[in-house]
Amino acid sequence: MKSLFKITPLFTTITLLIISHFQGISQSPNIVFILLDDLGYADVGFNGGTDIATPNIDALADNGTIFTSAYVTHPFCGPSRAGLMTGRYPHKIGAQYNLNDNEYVLGVDTNETFFSKVLQDAGYNTALIGKWHLGQSAAHQPNSRGFDYFYGMLTGGHNYFTKTAANGGFNGAYNRDLRENGGLANEPANEYITDLFSDKGVAFIQDAETNDSDPFFLFMSYNAPHSPIQSKTSDENILTNPPYSFSYSNDRRKQYAAMVYAVDRGIKNIVDALIAANELDNTLIVFLSDNGGRLDNTGMANNAPLRGAKGDTYEGGFRVPMFMHWPDGNIPIGASYDYPVSSLDLYPTFVNLAGASIPNGKEIDGKDILNNIIINTNARAGESIFAMRHKKINNVGIRRDQWKAYTTGNGVWRLYNIDNDKGESNNLSAQYPAILNSMIDDAYQWSKTHITPQFFDSIEAENNWNANLPKFEITFPGYLSVEDILIDETVSGYVYPNPTVKSNLTITFNGNLTNAVDVIIYDTLGHPVQIEKNLLKESPNKVGLKLNPNITNGNYFIHITSGTNSFSKAFIINR
């Protein structure tokens, strides 16, 4: 082992730092994961919020590490949570859409092991308090997915005051009885649900204290500040009177602010419970939002300085506030981690902290980022983070290092230096085409891993999928999979010479041409390397093509179309 320390001084420093860090951990740490719902990027003080009081959240953030470029896998609740719990992009497991609150059979694929199950199998005492939204059947409920204890709602939301006459939204689904483990909870009447959830979290910590040998994982899955916008008058009064004395442009924003403040009050109680149990120093606390804030009258969030909102793939849709807190030097204090990270990274990070292993055969798209946080290096250098939301076409966002690529799905892509331009206002696609094309290529290859959605949030979404989607050829113009290239043939033809040692090819159709001829040359991975439109005919069934001199020698596919006719050939360039 000593020989390792002689490689380089930098390696020595990093190695000793990591070893010193882990020597201070006497056992697997407790993990408290706090997830808010539709929280805006600037709706906490540590991210620049100016009209919401979050003193307890901010204290944890300021005494931990703040992540300025944290991303989730989707700009909607259900898919984001599916990605979080499985460590996989939801598009790869058919969870691209929210579950309908009236869907009682389907849910996130039970073949996917949630990280909660890995922690449970590693000896953790596990609990989920709050929102689930990943399936309502017995096989899909929290107790079947790695949680010893569950208290909350299986659906996408809930009325904020328990057992009231208010509908609460979604045709009454938000007013269904709360659940405890496999049955109905003994739900109190007229209690504010955020306070109820915080109390349940405190009770779990107090109960876990009776068995110090077992670490615990507490998932505080608040539904606040997701709609409906409902707050306690007492919280509103605190915000509008000294010492805060905030003023609001409308009552909806005031109510929204009070909803976030209620979470902050609850987090103080949870931290106090950890202190009383002498567990704070051995507890990793992670804070995150499941997607960006909603900016309309239904949401009233603030995503400044980001562009966009919940539901789109501008930064405001899937870039979220995040921090980690773990005292005694386990997580840097007062630090800012500015490199991009994904919620996918929490799965392997939590599992490794627990001293567990990723299950055999389990695919994950994240990586353990803890060591990178400690030494402040880019865990995803040169790697792309993706988000795609299916509308009429595919809304796509890609983050790689300092770059952000975006399209509404119409095939027109924009590029931003997101470190300098968080509002995505200065399109740099013309200045850096190679960077943009490389990121588009990453996203296209990623799209080829997607599967058909296994459920939809509405019949309208299902009909739209069947009628309009996925149509990746529109989002990624000129791209085809190798399989598509080879089977897309309605007529026969040939390319000469093949192999070619020249720069000119002759393409012949076995039949006369009545339309203009378009040609795309692909490499063996399906990347387009040359696109030519409206080639001139040399004869009724023949056109000529001059090869791009930048194409290197190797194996390629050529796809030729003329009107509704097309054929493809494999060919070799050896100039």
N, C-alpha and C positions, 0 to 999 in steps of 0.2 A: 504494500500500500504506500510505503514511503516514496517509492519511485515515482508515483503519480505527482507528488508535490514538486518534482524537479522539472516538469514539462515547461511551464512558463510562469512568471510571477503573477500574471493575470489569472491563470488557471488556479494557482495556489490560493489567491485571495478569494476567488469565488467558491472554491471547494471548501475552504475553512469556514467561510461565512455560512454555507448551507449546513455543514456538519455542526457548527456551533448552534445554529438555529434549531436543529432537530434534537440536539442533546438536552435542550430545555423542556422537551415534551415528555412528561412522565408516563402518559397513557394517551390513547386515542382521544382527541378532544371532543367535547360536545359540539354540536352544530345547531345554531338557530338561524333559520333561513326565513327572512321577512320579505314577502312578495306583495306589492301593492298592485292595484288593478286600474289601468288607464291613467297613471300618474304622469303629469307633464314634466318635461325635462327641467323646467325652472320652478317647479312647485315645492321645492325644498330649499332651505337656506344655503346648504353647502353647494348648491348648483346655481345660486344667484337669485333665488326667490326673494321678493321684497314685500309681499303682502300676505304671506302665510307664516305662522309661527311654528317652527319645527325645532325647538331648542334641544330636545333629547336626541332626535335623529342627527342633528348637526354635531352634537357633542361626540357621538359615536364616530361619525365620519371624520371629524377633526382629529380624533385620537386613533385613527386608523389610516387606511389608504383609500382615496377617492379615485374612481375610474371615470375618466372623462370621455372615453370612447368605448362604452359598453353597448353591445348589440344583442337583441333577441332574434329568434329565427323567423318571426312572422309579425306583421302589424296588427294581428287580432289575438284575442285571449286564448281560445282553445288550442290552435296550432302552436302558439308560443309555448304554452304549458306542456304540450305533447313533446316538443323538441327539448324542453328543459328536462323532463323526467326520463326520457329515453336516451338523451345524448345524441339524437339523430335529427336531421332536418325532417320536419313533418311531411314534406313532399315525398320523401323516400318510403314512408310507411302508410301513405294514403290518408294522412290527417291534415290536409291542407285547408280544411274548412272547420268552422265551429260545429260542435254537435248541437242539433236542435234540442231544445228543452223538453220536447215531447217524444224524443227518441229514447226508448227504454231497453233496446236490445243491443245496438251497436256501441262501439267505443274504440279507444286506441288499442291496436293489435295486442292481444294477450301474449303473443310470442315475444314481444319486446319486454325485456326485464328493466323495470324502473330502478333508478339508483336507490330509492328507498328500500327496495327488496334486498339489494346488495348490502346496505347498511344493517338492515334487520338480521340478515344471515350472519353478519359479522359480529353480532351481539349487541347492537344498538337497540335501545328502547325508543321506538319511533312514534311520532304523533303528527297528524295533520289537523289543523284548526282553520276552518273557513271554507273557501271556495275550492271545488274540485274541477268540474267541467270536462272530465275525460271519460265518462261513461257511467250509466246508471244501473246496468244489470249487475247481478251479484259478482260475476267474474271480473267486472270492470271497476268495481267500487274500491275505495282506498284500502279497506282491510284485506282485499285480495291482491293488492299491489305493493305490499311491504309496510303498511302502517298498522302498528299494534292498536292505536287509538285514533278515532276520527270523530270530530264534532263540526258540523257545518252544513253546507248545501251541496248537492250533487250537480245542480244546474249551473247556469252561467251567471246568476246573480240572485239578489234577494232584497226585499223591502228592508229598510234600515230600522224600522221599529217593529218588534215582534208581535205576532198575533193581533194585528190591527185590521180594520175593515178595508184599508187601502188596497187597491189592486196590485200595485207595485210593478206593473209592466209585464210584457210578454204573455198577455192573456191569463194573468194570474200565476204564472210559473214562479214569479218572484215572491209570491206570498205563500208558497208551500211550506209545510212544517219542516223545521230543521231536523237533521239526522244525527244520531249518535251511534257509531259503529254500524251494525247491520239493520237497525230499526229506527223508529221515530225518537227524537229527543224529548225529554221532559222540558219543553220550551217555555220559559217564563213569558208573561205577558207584558207588553209595553216597555220593553227594555231595548236600549240602543244596541244594535247588533255588533258594532265595532267594539263597544265596551264588553259585551258578552264574550266575544272571541278573545279579547285580551285577558279577561278573567280566566277563561279556560286554559290559555297558555300558561298563566301564572300557576294555576292548579296543577298542571302537568309537571312543571319544574319542581314544585314543592313535593309532589308525589315521587318524582324520580330521585329526589335527594335521599330517600330512604334506602336506596341501593347504590352506594357510591362506586361499586365495582363496575357498574354498567354505564357507559356513556350514553347520551341521548341525542336524538335528532328531532328537533321541533320545527315543523314547517308552519309558520304563521302566514296563511294565505288569505290576507284581507281582501274583501271585495271593494273596499273604499279605494279611491273616490269614484268608482264606476257608477253610472246612473242606476237608479233614480237619485237625483240630487236632493238629499234629505239630511238635515243636520240637527244638532241639539241647540236650542236657543242659548243655553248657558255657554256653549263654546263660541257662538257668534258674539256674545256679549264680551267674552274675554278678549277676543281679537279686536273689537272696536272700542275698547276702553284701555286706560293706562295699565301696564306700561307699553302695550303695543299700539293702540289707537290707530289701527289701519283704517283707511277709507277705501271703499269699493265703488266701482262704476255701476254695479247693479247687484241686486240681492242674490242672484244665482252664483256669482263669483264669491260672495260672502259665504253662502252656504257651502260651496265647494271647499273654500279655505277651512271652514269649520270641520268638515269631514276629514281633511288631512290632519288637522290639529288633534282630532280625536284619536287617530292612529298614533300620533306622537305621544299623547298621554299614555296610551296603552303600552307603547314600547318602553316608557319610563318604568312602568310597573313590572314589565318582564325583566328589565335590567336589574331593578331592585330585588326581584326574586332570585336572580342569579347571584347577586352579591350576598344575599342572606343565606344562600345555600353554599357559599364559598366556592362557586363554580365559574365566576366571571372570567378569571384568569385562564381557565382551561376551556373556554368556549369561543369558537369562531362564529361571529355574527356577520351574515351577508344580507345586504339590503338591495332590492332590485324592483323594477316595475315590469309587468308582463308585456307591455308595449307602450307606444307613445300616448300622449294625452289627446283627448277629443276636444276640439276648440269651439264647437258650436254650442248652442244653448242647452244641449243635452249633456255636455261635458264640462265646459267652462275652464279647461286647463290652460296652462301657459308652457309652450315648448321653446321659448326664446333661448338662445338665438337661432334655433334650428328652423328649417323650412319644413312644412308639412305637418301631418297629424296622424292619429290612429287610422289605420286602414290603407295608408299609402306607403311607398318605399322611399320617399324623401327621408332625410335624417329624422325628422320629427315623428315618423311612423314606427321606427324600430331601434332608434338610439335612445337609451334610457338612463336615468340616474342610478348609480350603483356605488356602494362602498363595501369594504371588508374591515372588521374590527376584531383584533385578538391581542390582548395585552401581553406584557412581559417580553416584548421584542419579537413575537412570532409573526406579526404583520407590521411593516414599517408604520411609524406614527407620524402624523402630519404630512403624509406623502401623497403625491398625485401620480397615478399610473396613466400615462397618456397614450399608450399604444392600444390598438384595437383588441378587444376580447369579445367572446361570444358566450351567451348563456349555455351553449353546448359544452363549454369548458368546465362547468360546475360538476358534471357527472364524474369525470375522471379525477378531478381535484378532490371532491368529497370522498370518493372511493379510496383513493390512495391515502388520504389523511386517516381514514378508518382502519388502515392496515389491511384492507381487503383487496381483491383482484377483480378485474373486469371478467364477467362470466365467459367461459369458452364459447367461441362462435358469436359472441355479441359484438355487433358493429357499432362504433361510435364515431361521431364527426368532431368531437372536441378533444382537448388535450389538457393535461395537468399543467396549470399555469402558476402554481405556488412559487416555485423557485425563481421564475422570471419576475414575479412581483417583488420578491425579496431583494434581488440584485438589480431590478429595474431595467430589464432587457425585453425586447419585443418577442413575445411568445409565438407570434404569428407573422414573423417577418416574411414578406413576399407572398403571403397566403391571402386568399380572398374569402370574405364573409358575405353570405348571400341572403337576400330576402326576396320572395316573389309572392305577390297577391294576385289571384285570378279575378279579373273584372271581365269586361267584354274581350279584352286581350290581357296580356300578362305584364303587370306592373312590376318592374325589377329594380332592385338596388344592390350594388356591390361595393364593399369597402375593402381596400387593400393598402396597407401602409398609410401614406398621407392622401391617397386617391379615393374618390367616390365616383362611380359610374351609375347612370340612371337612364331608364327609358319608361315611357308610359306603356310600352309593349308594341308600338307601331313600327319598330325597327330603327327609329331615330334615337341615337344614343348621345348622351352628354357626359362630360368629364369635368370634375371639380377637384381642386386641391383643398380638401376639406379641413386641413389644419389652418389654412389661411382664410377659408371661405365657408364657414359653418352654415351660412344661409343659402348655399348653393345658388349663387347669382351670377358667377363668372364662368361661362362654359369654355373649357380649354381643349375641347376635342380636336380642334384644328391644329393646335400647337403640339399636341402629344398623341398623334394617331396610333403609334405603336403601343403605347401604354394602354390606351382605350381598347384597342383590338385584342390585346392580350387578356384584359379583364373580361371582355365580351366572350372570348373563347373559353375562359374558365367557367363562366355562367352557362354557356351552351353545353359544355361537357357535364356540368352539374345537372342540368335539366334532363339529360339522358338517363339519370339515375331515378327519376321520378316514376311513381306508379299512379294508376287511376285512383281518384279519391274513393275511400271506403265509406264515406258518409258525407252529407251536405247539411247546411244549416237551414235550408228551405227548399221547397219544390222549385222556386224560381232559380236558385243557384244550380240545382241539378239540371234544369232545362237549359240554362245558359251554358253549362259545361257540355252537354250533349250537342248543342247547336253551334257553339262558337270556339270551343277550347279542345286541346291546349294550343294548337296552331303555332307551334314554336317556329315554324318557317317564317312567320310574320315578325315575331320578336327578334329572331336571329336570321336576318335575310341572307340568303346564299348558303346557309348551313344545311346539310343533310347528314343523317347517320349513314355509315357505310352500308348498312342493311338496306336503307332506302335507296341509296345510289344504285345498288345492284339489281333491285327488284323493279325499279321504276322504268319499265321498258314496254312500249306499245308497238314499236316497229324494230326491225333489225337494221344493222349498219356496221361500219367498221372504221377504224382509224389507221392511217398509213403515214409513215412507216412506224411499226411497233415491233420491237424497241426502236426508238428514234435516236439518231446521232445528230439530228439537224434541229434547227429552230422553227421549222415550218411543218405543220401537220395538215394532212388532207382528211376531211371527214365526209363520209359518203353514206347517204340514206338509201336503203333498198326501196325506193319509191320516190316520186317527184315531190319537191318541196313547194308548198303553197303559202307558207308564212316565213317571217324572219326567223333566223336561227340564233339561239342563245346557248352559250357554253359556260360550264363551270368545271374547273379542275380541282380535285380534292386530294389531299394526302391520305394515307392509310388510316388516319384517325378521324376522318370526316371533316377536316379543316379546309375551307376553301382557300386556295392559293392563287387562283386567277379566275376572274369573271369577265366574260365578253358578251356584249349585247348587240343584236341586229347585225350579225355578220353578213357580208355580201356573198351572194351565191356565185360560184364559178361556173356552174352548169345547173340544169333543172334539179339535180339531186346531190350537189356537191358544194362544200364550202372549204375555204382555207383558214388556217389559224396560225398566227405567229406566237410562239411560246414566250412568256415573260422570261427575260434573261436571268432574273434573280431566282428562278426556281432551280433548286439543286437537283443533282442526279438522284434517282430512286424510283420507287414504285408509286403509282398514282391511279386515280380513277377519273374518268372524264364523263360528264353528264351533258347530253345534247338534247335540246328541245326545239321543236318547230310547231307552233300551235299546240294541238293536243297530242302530238306525236313526240316520243322521246326514246332514247336508248342510252345505255351506259357501257363503258368498256374499261377494263383494267389495262394500263399500259405502262411502259418503262421509259424513263428518260436517261440516256447515257451519252451525254455530249462531250 
